[in-house]
Amino acid sequence: MTMIYRPLFDRAGPDKVVRAGVIGAGHYATAIVTQSRAIPRLRAQAVADVDVEAGRRAFLSAGFADGDIAVCEGRADALRALEQGRRVVVGDALALMDLPLDVIVEATGVPEAGARHALEAIRHGKHVAMVNKETDVVVGPILKRLADCAGVVYTAVDGDQHGLLMGLVAWARELGLEVLSGGKFRNAEVVFDPASGTASQGRQTLTLEPAAAKALGAIPPGGVARAVAARRDLLGGMARIANSDVGELAIAANATGLMPDAEDLHCPVLRALEIPEALCIEAEGGILAQRGAIEGVTCLRHPLDVGLGGGVFIVVACENDYSRRILTTKGLVPNRRGTAALVYRPYHLCGVETPMSILCAGLLGVPTGATELLPRVDVVAQATEDLLAGEKVGGDDSPRLKALMRPAQSVRVGAPLPLQMAGGNVLTRHVPAGAVLTVDAVAAPADSVLWSLRAQQDAHFLTQPIS
């Protein structure tokens, strides 16, 4: 698909260069800066981070000399440095908004900061490449609408799994294929070694009794549901989906219309060749109650197999018998009935491939993410243990919270509160284990852009049902 980009980019003019400012200087953002050095049409000119030394390191990692990097205090200082051909580092991200930049990349991973920065970028007429899924999952739809109204782009990015999944779903649908299910492979895989009778994930290893190890063997015809349940029981925490994974899948659900089959997702442990068998509807031998489901998968593999952790996939179907025969005999992995086939991308390259999204926004004025982004689902937080009044709510990495994907609701008293809105705020009452955090259980922060944008989103989108 990428072969069409060059002639499209050329239409913007052979000398057009996209000037990008990156907010955040972590692992992902640094890769954007380093890779941009190899892309003639892209110039990462400025990095903003509260730790200016991290910003400097990003440019140093890209091969810039120390003298080519300027740590600047204000707009005049930054403009002067840019005119001298130097790269700019600032501690205040809002300083980027008044600089001659085309695209702002938000990569802080902080929900409130992401909301504030994206809104200001849109107000200043700049495109937004949203790496920050913690913001996107809560207020992405309203930010996209505001960007559309302002004539700028708001987009998820290539390099992150939810952005890549959007592209894979769009590709299949443009070809007239039905997407039965789609999702992401968790980064954490289960490696089963039949010779030693062990199942490993990172540093954790389980030694299995021969009878128990049979659950990780080939799934017999008609045995998908039993095998999925047996593997989940056997592997315990190895099979548990992370809250951050649920967040990414929720963004993809809002973009594609694929919906969760269960609020806590099935997250089956599967070999790649088992996916089209398992992630289709029950009537065809799978575990899904509905067509068009979003799902996460823990990849099960042999020690000598290539890993799929970090990739994305879709399971597709085709009405025409002849076309379906092509799908299932020319390289795609089919189910036993030949009614569905797996299409997958076994990797995501983080900031190394995000420049394609930045270029599409800056040169073409189009997103690589969704052209339509609706608040179909929310990620809400279920307490895994008793939470006490006065405690601060953890973020999406908290083991005290379990992420659930539910149909989106307006944020109002008694309704579930999105996890990323709750994080960092104080509980006003006791929340027992098993209960979902609601709006009235959390003290609303003062002057929150995130909460304000969410109120706008609810008022605009959630007055009528969303299809």
Secondary structure by P-SEA (a helix, b strand, c coil): cccaaaaaaaaacccbbbbbbbccccaaaaaaaaaacccccccccbbbbcaaaaaaaaaaaaccccccccccccaaaaaaaaaabbbbbbccccccccccccbbbbccccaaaaaaaaaaaaaabbbbbcccaaaaaccaaaaaaaaaaacbbbbbbcccaaaaaaaaaaaaaaaccccccccccccbbbbbcccccbbbcccccccccccccccccccccccaaaaaaaaaaaacccccccaaaaaaaaaaaacccccccccccccccccccccccccccccccccccccccccccbbbbcccccccccbbbbbbbbccaaaaaaaacccccccccccbbbbbbccccccccaaaaaaaaaccccccccccccccbbbbbbbcccccccccccccccccbbbbbcccccccccccccccccccccccccccccccccccccccccccaaaaaaaaaaacccccccc
